[in-house]
Amino acid sequence: MGRKVVLAIDLGTSGSRVMAFTHDGHVAARVYSEFPQHFPQPGWVEHDPDDYLRTSFKALRQVLARVGPDNVVSVGITNQRETTLVWDAHTGRPVYPAIVWQDRRTDALCDHFRPHGKTIRARTGLILDPYFSATKIRWILDHRPSLRRRARNGGLCFGTPDVWLLWHLTGRKVFATEPSNAARTLLFNLDRMAIDPALCRLFGVPQAMLPVIYPSDAQFGMTDPRVTQKSIPIVGVLGDQQAALFAQAGEDRTVIKNTYGTGIFALAATGSRPRRAPKLLSTVAWRRGKVTTYALEGSVFMAGAALQWLRDNLGILKSFAEAERVASSAPGNEDVYFVPAFQGLGAPYWQPQARAIITGMSRKAGRATLVRAALEALAYQSRDVIDEMQRVLEKRFRRLRVDGGGSQNDFLMQFQADVLGAAVERPPVIDTTAFGVALLSGLSTGFWNEREAAALRSPIARRFTPSRKTPQRQAAYRHWQEAVRKCF
């Protein structure tokens, strides 16, 4: 008989990952499956909802074949947030493609609601922006008028990807989410910890189409044995960035975690009360039982997606792994700065109309220069957010815990330490979104206790310390800020 494991399904922006973790935190199995991105118009980003099921179920079955279904204690789910799916409650078929969190089509709709911006901010902790789900739902209902009546009568379901996956994984028996995802819809009252009827009326979103909200560490149901061979408890659901924070810091308020994925997301736990900040997001980190932990977040829309653009659109990279070697071959940045505002700028600027620019190009600039500028942009965007977070929280963080695919890039991590003037710490397992929800699931089932979970959070595989002098660091950062202003 094999070792007992906890599984995590990580439904990300670029693909689905399923991982199995043993009691000592070892990764017993890992399978990743990428799915296509669709860009039907400038500023629009869509996914096929069926791709979520196809890739996640395929990866889940392959992992189960390696670890054995009888050895699985529970399954947790983590997911890209804000991405909006609407489907028929009876047939289970989507009525429209998934509108991805990066999508900017509701700019004009946000302008329409701008007079209510302060009220929305006060109730949700969020900035009125196309990033979030409510205006996406409204857009779908407005562009398919026949859907509104069905939505009011409970004939349609809305969910972020966790809801869609949970609904199908349980054989359409469970229509639910939890606060870290619900808090990203612009429909969730941060103080009341519940859907706000007044906001639903404001945005024209019928409450009948919204999922029930359980605590993050709840048992959400059992898997359909047609998918997993036998029924397995689904315990624990978290938005991906909250899951990474749970893995990196838990309740520790002295740590900022920074995830380098399709976007960049810096989060810090702020305790049992929400902390408001004009340029950052106040959000739910998680709710365990009746206890809620809040977080402050800075969201950057384009990070790994900028490298994907270099690979897929310009053809100057064959793979993400190649970026480190190519960037390191450049003698310097040649005063070239790349602001990857393809989908506008998120925190701390919140400029949805901004567009990507490359400044300082000369005949000397080449492939290595562009790749280096793209990697440096990730570090500069992170500093933009982290500086603002430190200002709001009135504390200087001496270390940054990092994760996500981009954190494997040693060039980027060293440059990040140089830009921040602070230590950057990388854990042994960089798939912390999956690890975080696995920890939550395992804590809820007794697979781990709190002491064991704390020990699993502490290891550091590598520490990067600043190597550039402060004047050099500050001068380069000023050039970056000038480039950002040019793209507004």
N, C-alpha and C positions, 0 to 999 in steps of 0.2 A: 504494500500500500504506500502511495506517495505521500509527500509532505502536504499539510494543509496550506491553502493559499487564499488570499483575498484578491478578487479581480477588480480592475478599473477599466471602464470604457471611456475613452477620451475622444469626444466628437469635436474635432477642431475645425479651423477655417480651411485648411488645405487637405485634410484627410482624417481618417479615423484610426485610432490607436487602441489596442487592448493589451493590458499588461497584467501579469500575475505576480504577486508579492508574497514571499514566505515570511515567517514570524521574525526572522532576523533582518528583514528588509531587503533580502536578495531578490533580484528579478528572475523568476523561474521561467518566464516566457514573455515574449514581446512580439507583436505583429502590427505592422502599419500598412494602411492602404490609402493611397492618394485618390482624390476625386477631382473632376474638372471644375474650373472657374468659368463663369459666363459673364460677358460684358456686352449686353445688347445695345447700350447707348453710352456715350461719355458720362462718367459719374455713376453708372448703374453697375451693381455687382449682384449676381444671382447664383444660386445652386439648385440642382435638381433634388428635391427632398428624398426621392427614391435612392439617390446615391448615398445618402446618410445611412439608410438601412442596408443597402447592398454591401458597403464597405465595412460597417461596424459588425454586421452579422457574420460576414466572411471572416473577419479578424477574430471575432469571438469564438467561432467554431474551431479555427485553427489553434487558438490558445487552449481551448478545452481538450482538444485532441492530444496536446502535449502534457497537460497537468492532470487530466481526468476529472470529469464532472463531479465525482464523489468526493474529491478533495477540496472543492470550492466551498468556503464558509459563507461568502456573500459576494455581491457585485455592487460596486458604486458607479455612479455616472457623473462625469464632468463634461462641460460643453462650452463652445463659443456662445457668448451671450448676445442679447439684443437682436440677433438674426430672427426674422419673423416668418412663421409658417401659419397658413390658414388652410384647413382641410374640412371636407364633408364629414360630419359626425356619424353618418350612416354607412357610407361606402368606404371611408378612410382615405379617399383620394384627395390630393392637394387641389385647391381651386386656382392656385397661382404658384409659380416658382418661389422658393425661399428667397426673401430679400435680405441680403447679408448686411451685417453690422457696418461694413465700410460704405454701403450704398448712400448716395447723396441726393437721390431724386426728390426728397421731400423738403428741399431748401425753401421753396416758395410756401409750402404748407406751414413750415416753422415760422416764416415771416408773418403769416396770417394769425398765428397764436402769440406773436411777440408781446402784445399788450398784457398777456397773462403770465409773462415770463417770471415775474417775481413770486407770484402765487405758486406756480409750478415748482420753482426752485425751493421755496420754503417747505413745500409738502413732500417733495421727492428727494431733495438733496442733489438733483441733477440740473444740468444746463439744458435749456431748450435747444435741441440739435437733432439733425437727421439720424445721428448715431443710434438713437434709442427706438424702441419698438412702436410706441403709440401712433406716431405719424405714419409709420409703415402700414399698420393695420388700417388706419383711416384711408390711406391712399388706395389700398386694395379694395376696400368697400366702395370708395367713390368711383373707381374705374371699372367696377363690375356691379352696377346698381342693383341687379337682381339678388346680389348676395346679402344686402342689408336686412331684408325681411327674414331670410333664413338665419342670419346671425342673431336677430332678436328672439327668434323662436327656439334657439338652442340647436339649430341644424348645422352650425359651423363651430369649429374648434380653433382657437388660437393657441400657439405655444412657441416658446423658444426651442431650440433643438432638443433639450433635455425632455421636454414634454412629448414631442413627436416620437422620440426614441422610446421613452417609457411606455407610451400608449401602445406601440407596436410590440415592444419586448414582453409586455404582459398579456398579449393577445387581445388588445383593445379593452382591457378591464380597468386600467388606472389612468385617469386624466388629472394629472397633478404636477405641481412644481414646488419650489421652496424659496425662501426669502432672498437669497443672493442673486437668483435669476429674476424673481418678480420685481426686485428693486431696480431693475434696468429697463422697465417698460414705460416709465413716466406715468404709470397708473397706480403706483404703490406709495402709500403714505408712510414715510420713514419713521415717524413718531408713533403712529398707531399700529404699525407692523401689519397692515392689511390693505387690500385694494380700496382706493378712494372713490366712492360713487360720484363725487363732484367732478373729479378728473375724467372719469369715464364719460360723463355727460359732455364735458368740455370738448374732448377729442372725438366724440361720436362713436365710442366703442361700446357695444352692448355687453353688459356684465355676463350675460348668459353664455358668451363664447369663451370665457376665461377659466383656466384650470383652478382647482382647489389648491390651497397652499399649506403644505406640511412643514414641520421643522426640518432643517437640513439633514439631521441624523436619523430621521424616521425610517421605518421599514415601509417602503412604498408599495410593495406587492411581491409577487413571485414571477419568475420568468416563465414564459410559455415553453413547455418541454419540446415543442416542435422546433424551437430555435436552439435550445441548450441541452437537449436529450433528457434532462430531468429538471424539475422545478427548483430554482435556486433563489434565495431571498435577495431582493434588491434593497440594499440598505445604504443610505447616504447619497445625496445629490448636491453638487456645488457648481457654480459658475467657475470657469477654468482659472481665472485670476485669483479668485478667493481660495480655490483649491491649492494653488501654488503658494499663497500666503500661509495657509494652514500647514503645508509641508515644511516651509522654510522657517516660520517663526511662531506659529500658533498664536497664543495670546501675548507674546513678547512685544512690548511697545517700543523697544529700543532698536528694532530692526526694520529696514526698508527692504522689501524684495522687489526685484526687477526682472520681468520675464521678456526675453527676446524671441518673439515668434513672428507671426505675420505682422503684428503690431508690437508695440512696447507698452508694458503696463507696470507702473510702479504702485505698490500698495503698502500701507502701514496700518496696523491695527490701532484704533483710538479708544477702545474700551466699551463701556456699556451705554454710552450716549453718542449720538451722531455729532460730528465736528464739521461745521460748515466752513467753506472757503470759496471765495468768488471765482477763482480760476481752476479749482479742482473739484472732484466729485466726492460727495459724501454718500456712502453706500453701506449696505449690509455685508459684513464679512461672512457670517454664518449664524445660524440659530440652533443651539444644541438644547433640546428639550424646551424649557421656557426661558432660557438665557440667550440673549442676543449680544453678539460682538459686532461693532461697527468698524469701518475702515475709511481712510482717505485715499483717493485714487487719482493718478494722472494717466490718461490714456493717449497714446500716440498711434495714429492709424496705419502708418506705413513704415515697416522695418524690414523684416525678411521679404516682404512683398516687393521692396525696392530691388533686392538682389534677384528676386524672381523675374522682375522686369528686365534686368540686365541679361539674365539667362534666356528668357523666352522671347523678348521683343528685339533686343539688340544682338543676341547670340554671342556675347563676349565672355560668357561663363558657361561651362559645360555642366557644372554642379555647384551647389552651395559650398561643398567641402573645398573646392578649388579656390574660393575667394580669399582665404587666408594666405595661401602661397602667392597668389597674384598681387594682392595688396602689399605684402611684405617686400616684393621685388621693386616697388616704387621707391626712389630715393627720398621722397618727401611728398607733401600734398600739392606742391606746385601752386599754392594759393588757389586751388580749385575747391569749391564748396558746392555740395549737392543737397538741395532741400527737397525731399521726396514727397511733396504735397499733392500727390496724384488724386487723392480724395479729400482735399482740403487739409487743414491743420487742426489737430485736437488740442489737448492741454499743452501748455497753459494759455494758448492763443485763441482757440475756438474761432477759427476763420474758415468757414465752410467753402468760401469762394476762392481761397488760395489755390494756386496750382504749382506744380513742380518746376524748379529751375536749377540750372547748373551755372555757376558764376566763375569767372577767372580763367576761362579756357584760353590756351594759347596753342601754337603749333607743336609745342613740346609735349603737351598732354596726350596721353595714349590710353590704352586699355587698362594698364595697371593704375593709372591716375584715377580713372573713373571708378574702378572697383574700390580703391582706397577711400575715395570721397564718399562712396555709398556706405562703407563700414563706419567711417568717422561720423557720418550723419546720425547713425544709431546712437553713438555715444553722446553727441551734442544734444540730440532730442531728449535723451535720458537726463542730462544735466538740467535742461530747461525745466523739466518736471520736478526733479529732486530738489533743485534750489528753491522752487516755490513751496514744495512740501515742507522743507526745513524752516522756511520763513513762517509758514502758518503754524506749525507745531512748536515753533520757538525752541528748537533743539538742533544741534549739529550731530548728524549721524556719521560715525567714524568708519562704518563698514556697510557695504552693500551686498546682500545675498542675491545671487543671480541664478537664473535657470532658463530653460527653453533652448531650442536648437542653436540660436546665435551664441549662446554662452560657451559653446564648444570651441569657438574661434579665439585662439589665444591672442592674436593681433588685436581684435576688438576688445577683449577683456583688459589687456594692458593699456590700450588707449583710453578705455573707460576710467580706469584708475587714475591715469594722468589727467584727464579732463576734470574729474571730480576732486582730485587731490585727496582721495580716500581709498581705503583698501576694498578690493572686490573679492568676494569669497564664493567659490563654486563648489557645490556639493558633489558627491560621487554619482548620484542619480539626478540627471538634469531634467528628466520627464516628471517634474514636480507637480504638474497639474494632475496627472494620473496617480502619483504617489500620495498627494494630498487627500484626494477623495478615497483612496484605499485606506489611508490612516483613519479618516473619519468613519468609514464603514467598519473597519476592524475594531475601533474603540467602541462603537455602538453594539457590536456583537460580542465583545469580551475577548476578541482575538489578541488585542493588545490592551494594556492598562496605560494610565497617563504617564507613569514613569518610563515605561518602555517606549512610548511614542516620543517623549522628550529626548530620549537617547538617540532615537532614529533621526531626529531633526538636526542633531549637533555636528555630525561629521563634515569636514571640509576636505575636498580632494586637492584643491589648489587655491593659493592666496596670491593675488596680484597687488603690488604696492606701487605708489606713484614714483615715476622716474624722471619727470620733467619739472623744471623749476617753475615757481608760481608765475613770474612775469611772462614766460613763454606760454604757459597754459592760458592765462587771462587774455593775452593778445590774440591767440588763435580763436578763443571763444567770442571775442568782440567781432572778429571777421564773420563768424558763423551767424551772430545776431544781425549783422548788416545784411547778410544774404537772406535771412528769414524775412526781414522787413521788405525786401524787394519783391517777394512773391505774394504779398497781401493783395 
